[in-house]
Amino acid sequence: MTTMTKPTYEQVVKERRSIRVYDPEVKISKQEMHELVETTQEIYDLAVEKGVMPADVRDRQVPAIQGMLKDIPKERLKTMNFLDAGLAAMQIMLSAQARGYATNPIGGFDKDHIAEAYGLDKERFEAVMLISIGKAAEEGYQSVRLPIDDLAKWV
């Protein structure tokens, strides 16, 4: 019997590649996709239900966040949502990588028509990116990281 060891976080981050060709014989079950996405969601009620957040914390934070959001201009909200969506997308891609799947974030698609193609309310939803997920049929190109000192200013 083969036992599968979980990769470390560092392995997951360093080994993730953008894959464009997937093995058509490997199908990811709806249950596994649900588990993969579920690991990225932080829902206050669920946190309380599972006992990881006290109800009084939720009851303070949710109205505070809602109050803050109602006064934010639409364009700023859009920027915040795009940032949150990008973070959620990376969590999904890292979660997939940790389960042995490859991913590719796709930003080049018909953003004007994607909502209607999937039956979504385009007044409520705006597509940020698509993510392909599957078993890699090719290895993909190794990526290069810029030096951290070129990207960050330490204060």
Secondary structure in CASP SS format (residue, H / E / C, confidence):
PFRMAT SS
TARGET T0000
AUTHOR 0000-0000-0000
METHOD secondary structure of the structure
MODEL  1
M C 1.00
T C 1.00
T C 1.00
M C 1.00
T C 1.00
K C 1.00
P C 1.00
T C 1.00
Y H 1.00
E H 1.00
Q H 1.00
V H 1.00
V H 1.00
K H 1.00
E H 1.00
R C 1.00
R C 1.00
S E 1.00
I C 1.00
R C 1.00
V C 1.00
Y E 1.00
D C 1.00
P C 1.00
E C 1.00
V C 1.00
K C 1.00
I C 1.00
S C 1.00
K H 1.00
Q H 1.00
E H 1.00
M H 1.00
H H 1.00
E H 1.00
L H 1.00
V H 1.00
E H 1.00
T C 1.00
T C 1.00
Q C 1.00
E C 1.00
I C 1.00
Y H 1.00
D H 1.00
L H 1.00
A H 1.00
V H 1.00
E H 1.00
K C 1.00
G C 1.00
V C 1.00
M C 1.00
P C 1.00
A H 1.00
D H 1.00
V H 1.00
R H 1.00
D H 1.00
R H 1.00
Q H 1.00
V H 1.00
P H 1.00
A H 1.00
I H 1.00
Q H 1.00
G H 1.00
M H 1.00
L H 1.00
K H 1.00
D C 1.00
I C 1.00
P C 1.00
K H 1.00
E H 1.00
R H 1.00
L H 1.00
K H 1.00
T H 1.00
M H 1.00
N H 1.00
F H 1.00
L H 1.00
D H 1.00
A H 1.00
G H 1.00
L H 1.00
A H 1.00
A H 1.00
M H 1.00
Q H 1.00
I H 1.00
M H 1.00
L H 1.00
S H 1.00
A H 1.00
Q H 1.00
A H 1.00
R C 1.00
G C 1.00
Y C 1.00
A E 1.00
T E 1.00
N E 1.00
P E 1.00
I E 1.00
G C 1.00
G C 1.00
F C 1.00
D C 1.00
K C 1.00
D C 1.00
H C 1.00
I H 1.00
A H 1.00
E H 1.00
A H 1.00
Y C 1.00
G C 1.00
L C 1.00
D C 1.00
K C 1.00
E C 1.00
R C 1.00
F C 1.00
E C 1.00
A C 1.00
V C 1.00
M C 1.00
L E 1.00
I E 1.00
S E 1.00
I E 1.00
G E 1.00
K C 1.00
A E 1.00
A C 1.00
E C 1.00
E C 1.00
G C 1.00
Y C 1.00
Q C 1.00
S C 1.00
V C 1.00
R C 1.00
L C 1.00
P C 1.00
I H 1.00
D H 1.00
D H 1.00
L H 1.00
A C 1.00
K C 1.00
W C 1.00
V C 1.00
END
